[in-house]
Every structure is written in C-alpha cells, then in structure tokens.
C-alpha cells in the first residue's frame, strides 16, 4: 500500500474524518480496526484507504529538512499527522478531496509533492488523470 500524509493543526480530526467519509460515501464500508487510532474505508475489494492518527512527532515521519521547514512555516502553532494508506489511487483521490480541502492542512503524496490541502484537492479535481507516482520522474 502507498500512503498520503495529511498534516493538520488539530489532533482530534479522526472522528470528524470518519463522519465526513460516511456521509460522502454511504455505500462504502467503514470499519474500525483493533487500533483505536485508525479506521478503514473500503470502496471495493481492490480499493481501500486506511486512515491512521500518526501523532505530532514530525521528525519520526522521515521528512527532509526542507519539508519540515515548510510544514512548520505553514502550520506554525501546532501540527498533527494523519496517514492515509491506500490501495488504488482513485480511492485515495476520493478520500483526499473530502478531507483535505483546506488552507490549514498540508498533503504529502510521498512522491515529491508537499502542498497546501486546498491546492492538492484543486489539482486532483482539475487534473483527474494526475498520477502522482509520476512526480518522482
């Protein structure tokens, strides 16, 4: 599975994320895991996203210094990380559109792109064929 990282100022967004996705995708299956800090949304057998609260220790994620500087500059007061591990890029796009459309969040696609959430969502919507795996080339 690949993963997107979502950085926000709030450490309490996981229940809100779950509620938002349940409302947006009523036919998808949303399941709690044995870890109280994560849940899974299944769109199909080959399309799923696991959303996990990663905490606030930015340095443990493995970001480069320039990425850490960008995060701290964009969210200077507090920062909290959520991982969106996904199987199927289209599932990831569906989820990120509903969770990250904010100027107070950052999205890291793990392929060289770290953007303000609203800008990332705009790119996903306006470039529906965008395959961020290509960003490393």
ZAMARGU-4260 file (C-alpha; in steps of 0.2 Angstrom, whole numbers, plus 5000, padded with zeros to 4 digits):
<rodrens>
0) 5000/5000/5000 | 5005/5018/4996 | 5002/5032/5008 | 4997/5050/5008 | 5002/5060/5024
5) 4990/5074/5030 | 4996/5087/5041 | 4984/5097/5051 | 4984/5109/5066 | 4971/5098/5076
10) 4975/5082/5085 | 4956/5077/5086 | 4951/5075/5067 | 4950/5056/5066 | 4931/5055/5072
15) 4927/5070/5060 | 4936/5061/5046 | 4926/5046/5049 | 4909/5055/5049 | 4914/5065/5034
20) 4918/5050/5024 | 4902/5040/5030 | 4891/5055/5024 | 4901/5056/5007 | 4901/5038/5003
25) 4886/5029/5011 | 4888/5013/5001 | 4907/5011/5006 | 4911/5000/5021 | 4919/5009/5035
30) 4927/4998/5049 | 4936/5002/5065 | 4952/4992/5067 | 4959/4984/5083 | 4969/5000/5084
35) 4958/5014/5091 | 4968/5027/5081 | 4963/5021/5064 | 4949/5015/5053 | 4947/5008/5035
40) 4935/5013/5021 | 4933/5000/5008 | 4925/5005/4991 | 4928/4988/4984 | 4940/4973/4986
45) 4954/4982/4977 | 4950/5000/4983 | 4953/5005/5001 | 4960/5018/5012 | 4966/5015/5030
50) 4966/5032/5040 | 4978/5032/5055 | 4982/5045/5068 | 5001/5046/5067 | 5003/5059/5081
55) 5013/5075/5082 | 5031/5070/5081 | 5036/5077/5064 | 5053/5071/5065 | 5049/5052/5067
60) 5040/5053/5050 | 5056/5054/5040 | 5053/5071/5031 | 5068/5080/5024 | 5073/5097/5032
65) 5065/5107/5019 | 5049/5098/5021 | 5049/5100/5040 | 5053/5119/5037 | 5038/5120/5025
70) 5026/5111/5037 | 5032/5122/5052 | 5030/5138/5042 | 5013/5134/5036 | 5007/5127/5052
75) 5017/5137/5065 | 5007/5134/5081 | 5004/5115/5080 | 5005/5101/5068 | 4997/5083/5069
80) 5000/5070/5056 | 4987/5058/5049 | 4992/5044/5037 | 4980/5038/5023 | 4987/5022/5017
85) 4978/5017/5001 | 4976/5003/4988 | 4970/5011/4972 | 4975/5029/4968 | 4957/5033/4964
90) 4951/5028/4981 | 4965/5040/4988 | 4959/5054/4977 | 4940/5052/4983 | 4945/5052/5001
95) 4958/5067/5000 | 4945/5078/4991 | 4933/5076/5006 | 4946/5078/5020 | 4960/5090/5014
100) 4951/5104/5005 | 4958/5117/5017 | 4972/5130/5018 | 4976/5125/5035 | 4982/5107/5030
105) 4996/5100/5020 | 4996/5084/5009 | 5012/5075/5006 | 5010/5062/4992 | 5026/5053/4996
110) 5031/5055/4978 | 5040/5073/4980 | 5024/5084/4982 | 5020/5093/4998 | 5006/5105/4995
115) 4993/5115/5005 | 4977/5104/5006 | 4966/5115/4996 | 4979/5116/4982 | 4981/5097/4982
120) 4962/5095/4981 | 4961/5108/4967 | 4975/5098/4957 | 4966/5082/4959 | 4949/5089/4953
125) 4956/5099/4939 | 4968/5086/4933 | 4958/5070/4935 | 4971/5059/4926 | 4985/5065/4938
130) 4995/5050/4943 | 5007/5057/4957 | 5018/5042/4956 | 5025/5051/4941 | 5030/5066/4952
135) 5047/5057/4956 | 5052/5057/4937
</rodrens>
